[in-house]
């Protein structure tokens, strides 16, 4: 009976020793953390991950794991320890995409498809990192910014002294681009973010002879600089009404009292300037209530007659149509009066000698 008691005690002691040995072998006191060289890495740059082990166990392997975006594991890279460290196995690894040291992994030329990839590291295949690194890739917008409602035009028409508003928008990129306007010292709004795009507006007023170019610039840490321009220049109207009509006879400027010899085939032209410039068919000639010409040129079939003398009125009418269709087109009419004095030949001779009246 004494022998049985001794054997039972020895059995218990042996069992106890075995349990303690097993706890030490699984490395219960060790820990692993993973850290990143940057919170966000620009597309095309490099990202270095560091695996740090703390514990009593001799380390013989570091296992880098790219868990993808937590849906599909992409790859494992196992680095044998200690120095000089080397890759264990190489099943399908493209070593042009990364470099390594014993405790670091550097991903070269990070692509945007690394976005949200989840990296962990593991020591000796049994001690997992207590944290992970989620990759944030900084990539520039795929396309230049656009100007809302006017992305298919390069020339913008506006009416002088009106208040205009243009909105620039950039879509895509991580993070979103920064937008800035250069436009007549206009007032810029704060950026507005809506889903995957950012927009910014500028409000400005321009006057005649201030043709210019408005430029929206998108900047991004991953580059390059992107711009969109809308010309407010000679091709684009800062519209203003036509000037008061003036007159020419056979191309020579005259005043508002014109003398023409009877039966002369000379013509009188009414001209005016504006933005838009009036076309020849924007003019109307009237004598009294009768329209005598529907273009800028006034002529008389067979030459001017005595009865053609008298008071005439030239009216120019233009419509300024802004590019912003929410604004109402503006139509303007401007009129000038002119007197035609028809001279007979005898009167003309006396007139020419006296030089008392201007003759054309």
Secondary structure, 3 states (H helix, E strand, C coil): CHHHHHHHHHHHHHHHHHHHHHHHHCCCCCEEEEEECCCCEECCCCEEEEEEEECCCCCCEEEEEECCCCCCCCEEEEEECCCCCEECCCCCCCCCCEEECCCEEEECCCCHHHCCCEEEEEECCCEEECCCEECCEEECCCCCCEECCCCCCCECCEECCCEEEEEEEEECCECCCEEEEECCCCEECCCEEECCEEEEEEEEECCCCCCEEEEEEEECCCCCCEEEEEEECCCCCEEECCCCCEEEECCEEECCEEEEECCCCCCEEEECCCECCCCHHHEEEEECCEEEECCCEECCCCCCCHHHCEEEEEEEEEEECCCCCCCCCEEEEEEEEEEEEEECHHHHHHHHHHCCCCCC
